[in-house]
Structure formats: structure tokens, C-alpha cells
Amino acid sequence: MMLIFAQYNDAKTLTTLASVCRRWRRTILQPHLWKDTYYQLYEFNQHLKTLCQPYRTSLQLSYIQSLTISSSSLHQKMIPGTLPRLSAFKQLKKIHLIDLYIDDISKITKLFNHVKILICDNIRRDDDRCTIHLSIFSHLLELEDIRLHFDRPCNLGGPMMPFMHNRNMIAPVFPPCLKSLHLLNVYDFEESLIRLYSGRPVPSSRTSVEQDLLMKYKMLTSQIHLTTLTLNRCSSFTASIWRLCMIPCTKNLEYLSLTGWKPPVVDRADSEEALTDFFGGLKQIKEIKLHDFVCTPGLVRGIKKLARSYRMNGQTGAIEEYLNQTLFDFSLSFQDGGVRRPRTHQS
């Protein structure tokens, strides 16, 4: 019987089976059956309503270490009003949210300040806002791993008040214990402004935009020591971004994935030098993945600066073979890897 019950991890099924008889209830309340538990958002809402009532609790909640919540409806949202303090989830370490609206994600994470892993897949928005401020996660002081994937392209917002008018004050978004950061389907609106001002007689405007970018990425990368970093768009990065924001946070990097780098129109020599310093400083790196990424001299010099043997998509060779080509699904592995030839086209 235990083997049969172990095939289910959704809370609704387990709760239903527990109501059949006392024997089944005793069996289903075994801690290992609740270690990894799944809810539909509607069911989680109903459970919250129950927990809002006086003297109500659920013993099985104290066994949950990994909690998954998904929504099958485009219009399904969290219940409004005051949410309970869920001290019952005392062993919870990981939350995986699927197809939820960003407002609901914010509400749910506020219930669990102590989580160490937060994975949000296919994040939805119910209005035309195209900017996301990651400060909504700044209360997660024990966070070690965060992975955010938005359902449609979303502008990565800069600092919120009161730091907007003081460029010397940078409030870190993430705690120093963060080790893994993944941001997917985000972009920087400032990139379009930098390209607009490039080559025009308004250097002060371009400098102002670059300062906004610096503030944004300093918030994300200051005071943290990442071992894994995934950014699906780095085409807005200037030499200053590479030097002041990226290099300081990547000294312990083991896994790096970057998308969208193209050489800038202006200050290219400075950007190439910064790129060399960035890649050349990855002393602990095990794997680098690059997609839609132009192989410029800065990248080539940086990889050579590491003075370590590597394989390109599982095959031997030298990175300079791809100079001035755009790399797609390209992997530099400093360990054994699978055999897979990269796709390229001339830049």
C-alpha cells in the first residue's frame, strides 16, 4: 500500500485518500510521502482559507521540503485579503511555481521568507506592464538559487525609490548567500537608447543611460559570490558593465551561460579589453555556454588567457577558429562533454 501511495505527490489526491479510513490516514501521514508536494493554485487557495481559520493547522505541512504550485487557467489568481503566517512549513526549502502571475508569485514568496531555492517558470503578467523589478524578492534572505523565466519578453527594471535619486546608494536585491542566478526572457530597455546616442554629439546622454545600467546590474551582482549564472541577453553591456558589475561577481563561477553579445558601435577597443578581462578571470569555470554571441577578439584572448585545455561542444579545437563568427548553441567545456557541432554564420 505504501508503494501505491508513494506514486502520488499532489496534495489533493493524498488528502482524499487519507479520508477513506484511519488506517489509510496513518499511512498517508508518513513524512516521506509529503517531502515533495504538488498543488494546483486553486487547491492551494482553498488550503490557505482553511489555515486562516482559528486553531487550524495541517500536520503534513511540516513534512514538506519541496513545494510545487501550478495554474492551469489563464485567469486563475490568488485569493485577495490577508494571508496567514505559514509557520507549519518549517522544513520547506524549495518552491517551484509554474504558469503563475507575477503578483501571485510575490504574495506566495512573502509567505516563505526562509526558502533557499525559488524556480518560477513561464511567469505571467495580466496587464501591459513590460518592466519587472526584482526587488520583490529582496526579502528572501536565505536564497541560494533563483531561476526566473518570463512567458514573454520583459524589461529588467532598475532600482526603486528611495535609491533612484542617489547613485551612490545601491541596495542589493539578493543576499550574499546566493550561488545560482538564472534570468530568462528579459531585456534592457536602455540598450535601444545607447544605440540611439552612439556616434551622436550627445555623450552626456549616453553616459546617463550607462549609469542607469550600472545601477541596475550592481543591484543584482553586488555582495554575492555566484557559482552559476545565466543571462539570456547581454547585448546592452558596455565596458563599464563588464568591469564594474560582472567581473566582481564571477570569480567563483563554475557554470556560465550568456546570450546576445554583439560588438558595440563605439568604444569597441575598450569593450574588447573588458571582455578579455572578464573571460580571462574565470579561474574556477567548468562550462561556458554561448548563444547568438559574436566571437570577437576579446573573447578569444580571454579564453586563451585562462591557459587551460577545453573542448568545444565535445570536440577538440581552438576558439580562434570561430573569430568574427556568431556562435549558436556553443559550449566550451573544461571537462568531458557530449559531441555536438556548433552552428555559426559569418557576422
PLY file of the C-alpha trace (Angstrom):
ply
format ascii 1.0
element vertex 347
property float x
property float y
property float z
element edge 346
property int vertex1
property int vertex2
end_header
0.00 0.00 0.00
2.84 2.36 0.83
4.30 1.80 -2.63
0.97 2.75 -4.20
0.63 5.93 -2.16
4.23 6.87 -2.96
3.25 7.26 -6.63
1.19 10.34 -5.76
2.62 13.70 -4.76
-0.32 16.02 -5.32
-1.90 17.26 -2.11
-5.48 16.81 -3.34
-5.08 13.08 -4.03
-3.22 12.40 -0.80
-5.80 14.30 1.25
-8.65 12.42 -0.44
-7.04 9.04 0.22
-6.40 9.99 3.85
-10.13 10.49 4.38
-11.02 6.90 3.40
-10.22 5.29 6.77
-7.98 5.61 9.82
-5.51 3.03 8.54
-5.02 4.89 5.29
-4.76 8.17 7.15
-1.97 6.83 9.39
-0.12 5.57 6.32
-0.50 8.76 4.29
0.69 10.95 7.14
4.14 9.34 6.87
6.64 12.22 6.41
8.36 10.87 3.27
5.07 10.94 1.31
4.86 14.72 1.75
8.51 15.57 1.18
7.83 16.74 -2.40
4.24 18.03 -2.69
2.27 19.47 -5.60
-0.73 21.83 -5.56
-2.92 23.34 -8.22
-3.25 27.04 -7.41
-6.98 26.69 -6.70
-6.32 23.90 -4.19
-3.58 25.93 -2.55
-6.01 28.85 -2.25
-8.54 26.61 -0.53
-5.90 25.37 1.87
-4.98 28.97 2.70
-8.60 29.69 3.53
-8.59 26.76 5.94
-5.38 27.91 7.59
-6.84 31.40 8.05
-9.39 29.94 10.46
-8.52 29.95 14.20
-6.67 26.92 15.59
-6.43 25.23 12.20
-3.23 23.58 11.04
-2.10 20.60 8.96
0.47 18.23 10.38
1.57 17.10 6.94
2.67 20.63 6.03
5.57 20.32 8.44
6.94 17.45 6.31
7.07 19.36 3.01
10.58 20.19 1.81
9.76 20.96 -1.83
6.52 22.67 -2.87
5.26 22.93 -6.47
2.28 25.12 -7.39
0.92 25.48 -10.92
-2.05 27.11 -12.59
-3.95 25.59 -15.50
-6.13 28.66 -16.05
-5.12 31.96 -17.61
-7.43 33.78 -15.21
-6.79 31.84 -12.02
-5.30 34.08 -9.33
-4.61 34.11 -5.62
-7.38 34.86 -3.16
-7.41 38.51 -2.04
-7.06 39.69 1.53
-4.70 38.92 4.37
-2.64 35.77 4.04
-1.84 33.56 7.03
1.56 33.09 8.59
2.50 29.62 7.47
4.89 28.55 10.20
3.67 24.99 9.58
6.00 24.75 6.56
9.04 24.64 8.81
11.07 22.26 6.59
10.30 23.96 3.27
13.46 24.71 1.28
12.35 24.77 -2.35
9.42 26.39 -4.20
8.64 25.72 -7.87
5.93 27.97 -9.37
4.58 27.26 -12.86
2.32 29.48 -15.02
1.58 31.92 -12.19
1.08 35.68 -12.40
3.89 37.83 -11.05
1.61 39.36 -8.40
0.70 35.89 -7.12
4.36 34.88 -7.09
5.13 37.92 -4.97
2.36 37.01 -2.50
3.42 33.38 -2.23
7.10 34.15 -1.68
6.18 36.53 1.13
4.71 33.52 2.95
8.03 31.70 2.87
10.90 34.04 3.69
13.20 31.15 4.55
13.27 29.29 1.20
16.64 28.52 -0.35
15.55 27.64 -3.90
12.97 29.54 -5.98
12.10 28.41 -9.51
9.47 30.34 -11.49
8.63 29.00 -14.96
6.50 30.82 -17.54
5.81 33.87 -15.35
2.64 35.67 -16.47
1.55 39.30 -16.34
-2.11 40.34 -16.50
-1.59 43.85 -17.88
0.55 45.73 -20.38
3.38 46.40 -17.95
6.62 45.25 -19.53
9.01 46.01 -16.65
9.84 43.73 -13.74
11.61 44.90 -10.58
13.42 42.03 -8.90
13.32 43.85 -5.58
10.07 41.94 -4.94
12.37 39.04 -3.97
14.72 41.03 -1.74
13.07 39.68 1.44
14.32 36.15 0.70
17.41 36.45 2.87
18.37 32.76 2.76
18.05 32.38 -1.01
20.78 30.31 -2.67
19.26 29.60 -6.09
16.77 31.67 -8.12
15.55 30.89 -11.66
13.10 33.26 -13.35
11.62 32.57 -16.79
9.02 35.02 -18.13
6.34 33.98 -20.60
7.09 36.98 -22.84
9.96 39.47 -23.13
10.16 41.71 -20.09
12.30 44.76 -19.38
14.54 44.35 -16.36
13.79 47.32 -14.12
16.30 49.40 -12.21
16.29 50.49 -8.56
13.09 51.56 -6.88
12.71 54.52 -4.55
14.34 55.85 -2.40
17.56 54.97 -4.23
16.54 56.35 -7.61
17.97 59.82 -6.90
21.14 58.76 -5.11
23.53 56.91 -7.39
25.92 56.22 -4.53
23.36 54.08 -2.69
22.92 50.60 -4.12
20.59 48.28 -2.25
21.44 44.67 -3.19
18.48 42.68 -4.48
19.83 39.29 -3.44
21.55 38.07 -0.26
25.28 37.28 -0.09
24.47 33.56 0.12
23.07 33.45 -3.45
25.02 30.95 -5.57
22.89 30.49 -8.68
21.10 33.15 -10.77
19.09 32.49 -13.96
17.21 35.27 -15.80
15.38 34.23 -18.98
13.30 36.28 -21.43
14.38 39.65 -20.04
15.96 42.59 -21.84
17.34 46.06 -21.09
15.36 48.99 -22.47
18.50 51.11 -22.07
20.12 49.19 -24.93
17.96 50.97 -27.50
18.92 54.34 -26.02
22.63 53.53 -26.06
22.43 52.62 -29.74
20.41 55.77 -30.42
23.01 58.01 -28.81
26.06 56.17 -30.17
28.01 58.31 -32.62
25.95 61.41 -31.92
27.27 64.62 -30.33
25.43 63.96 -27.04
27.91 61.94 -24.94
26.27 63.13 -21.71
23.00 61.40 -22.66
24.79 58.12 -23.37
26.69 58.41 -20.09
23.44 58.92 -18.18
21.90 55.80 -19.73
25.03 53.80 -18.94
24.83 54.94 -15.31
21.27 53.61 -15.16
22.53 50.24 -16.41
25.34 50.26 -13.86
22.90 50.85 -11.02
20.64 48.08 -12.27
23.32 45.39 -12.50
25.15 46.46 -9.36
21.89 45.74 -7.52
21.90 42.21 -8.93
25.57 41.34 -8.58
26.87 43.24 -5.55
27.84 41.26 -2.45
27.14 37.86 -4.00
29.51 35.05 -4.98
27.86 33.13 -7.79
28.87 29.68 -8.98
26.19 29.59 -11.73
24.98 32.48 -13.89
22.56 32.50 -16.84
21.66 35.75 -18.62
19.68 35.39 -21.82
20.57 38.86 -23.06
23.81 40.77 -22.53
23.78 42.90 -25.69
23.45 46.11 -23.65
26.68 45.52 -21.73
29.27 48.25 -22.09
32.89 48.02 -20.98
31.90 49.53 -17.63
29.17 46.91 -17.09
31.63 44.09 -17.71
34.22 45.62 -15.39
32.16 47.06 -12.54
29.22 44.63 -12.40
30.16 41.32 -13.99
33.81 40.74 -13.14
33.43 41.24 -9.34
30.64 38.66 -9.02
32.09 35.91 -11.20
35.37 34.99 -9.52
33.83 31.73 -8.25
31.81 30.94 -11.38
31.75 27.32 -12.48
28.87 27.49 -15.00
28.15 30.49 -17.25
25.53 30.94 -19.97
25.28 34.18 -21.98
23.16 35.18 -24.98
23.11 38.09 -27.37
26.56 39.72 -27.34
27.44 41.86 -30.34
30.37 44.29 -30.52
29.36 47.91 -29.82
29.41 50.67 -32.42
31.58 52.96 -30.29
34.33 52.28 -27.74
34.85 48.83 -29.22
38.51 48.56 -28.19
37.60 49.26 -24.55
34.77 46.72 -24.66
37.05 44.08 -26.14
39.60 44.68 -23.38
36.88 44.36 -20.73
35.63 41.16 -22.36
39.15 39.74 -22.22
39.42 40.55 -18.51
36.01 39.00 -17.83
36.56 35.65 -19.53
40.22 35.55 -18.54
39.24 35.86 -14.89
37.01 32.77 -14.79
39.55 30.70 -12.88
37.02 28.19 -11.49
34.98 27.77 -14.67
33.86 24.30 -15.77
31.49 25.16 -18.62
30.64 28.22 -20.73
27.57 28.27 -22.97
27.17 30.99 -25.60
24.23 31.60 -27.93
23.81 34.31 -30.57
27.19 35.51 -29.33
29.77 37.07 -31.65
33.22 35.58 -31.19
35.25 38.78 -31.04
38.98 39.16 -30.30
38.13 39.96 -26.68
36.50 36.55 -26.20
39.37 34.75 -27.93
42.02 36.49 -25.83
40.06 35.86 -22.64
39.77 32.11 -23.24
43.46 31.88 -24.16
44.32 33.87 -21.02
42.86 31.06 -18.91
45.67 28.82 -20.17
43.51 25.72 -19.71
42.61 22.91 -22.07
38.99 22.78 -23.23
36.63 21.14 -25.70
34.19 22.98 -27.94
30.84 21.17 -27.97
32.66 17.97 -27.12
35.33 18.30 -29.80
38.90 19.47 -29.75
39.89 22.70 -31.44
40.74 26.32 -30.77
38.34 29.19 -30.10
40.14 31.41 -32.65
38.74 29.17 -35.39
35.43 30.98 -34.86
36.78 34.54 -34.79
34.20 37.08 -36.06
31.52 34.41 -36.35
28.25 34.34 -34.41
28.06 31.32 -32.14
24.83 29.40 -31.63
24.33 26.63 -29.05
28.06 26.80 -28.41
29.67 25.17 -25.41
33.18 25.45 -24.03
33.70 22.59 -21.63
36.65 22.35 -19.30
35.58 18.80 -18.50
34.39 15.91 -20.69
31.27 16.74 -22.66
28.98 15.41 -25.37
29.80 15.65 -29.07
27.81 18.34 -30.82
29.00 20.66 -33.58
28.19 24.36 -33.17
26.11 26.27 -35.71
27.66 29.50 -36.96
27.24 32.15 -39.58
29.51 34.96 -40.60
28.93 38.14 -38.60
0 1
1 2
2 3
3 4
4 5
5 6
6 7
7 8
8 9
9 10
10 11
11 12
12 13
13 14
14 15
15 16
16 17
17 18
18 19
19 20
20 21
21 22
22 23
23 24
24 25
25 26
26 27
27 28
28 29
29 30
30 31
31 32
32 33
33 34
34 35
35 36
36 37
37 38
38 39
39 40
40 41
41 42
42 43
43 44
44 45
45 46
46 47
47 48
48 49
49 50
50 51
51 52
52 53
53 54
54 55
55 56
56 57
57 58
58 59
59 60
60 61
61 62
62 63
63 64
64 65
65 66
66 67
67 68
68 69
69 70
70 71
71 72
72 73
73 74
74 75
75 76
76 77
77 78
78 79
79 80
80 81
81 82
82 83
83 84
84 85
85 86
86 87
87 88
88 89
89 90
90 91
91 92
92 93
93 94
94 95
95 96
96 97
97 98
98 99
99 100
100 101
101 102
102 103
103 104
104 105
105 106
106 107
107 108
108 109
109 110
110 111
111 112
112 113
113 114
114 115
115 116
116 117
117 118
118 119
119 120
120 121
121 122
122 123
123 124
124 125
125 126
126 127
127 128
128 129
129 130
130 131
131 132
132 133
133 134
134 135
135 136
136 137
137 138
138 139
139 140
140 141
141 142
142 143
143 144
144 145
145 146
146 147
147 148
148 149
149 150
150 151
151 152
152 153
153 154
154 155
155 156
156 157
157 158
158 159
159 160
160 161
161 162
162 163
163 164
164 165
165 166
166 167
167 168
168 169
169 170
170 171
171 172
172 173
173 174
174 175
175 176
176 177
177 178
178 179
179 180
180 181
181 182
182 183
183 184
184 185
185 186
186 187
187 188
188 189
189 190
190 191
191 192
192 193
193 194
194 195
195 196
196 197
197 198
198 199
199 200
200 201
201 202
202 203
203 204
204 205
205 206
206 207
207 208
208 209
209 210
210 211
211 212
212 213
213 214
214 215
215 216
216 217
217 218
218 219
219 220
220 221
221 222
222 223
223 224
224 225
225 226
226 227
227 228
228 229
229 230
230 231
231 232
232 233
233 234
234 235
235 236
236 237
237 238
238 239
239 240
240 241
241 242
242 243
243 244
244 245
245 246
246 247
247 248
248 249
249 250
250 251
251 252
252 253
253 254
254 255
255 256
256 257
257 258
258 259
259 260
260 261
261 262
262 263
263 264
264 265
265 266
266 267
267 268
268 269
269 270
270 271
271 272
272 273
273 274
274 275
275 276
276 277
277 278
278 279
279 280
280 281
281 282
282 283
283 284
284 285
285 286
286 287
287 288
288 289
289 290
290 291
291 292
292 293
293 294
294 295
295 296
296 297
297 298
298 299
299 300
300 301
301 302
302 303
303 304
304 305
305 306
306 307
307 308
308 309
309 310
310 311
311 312
312 313
313 314
314 315
315 316
316 317
317 318
318 319
319 320
320 321
321 322
322 323
323 324
324 325
325 326
326 327
327 328
328 329
329 330
330 331
331 332
332 333
333 334
334 335
335 336
336 337
337 338
338 339
339 340
340 341
341 342
342 343
343 344
344 345
345 346
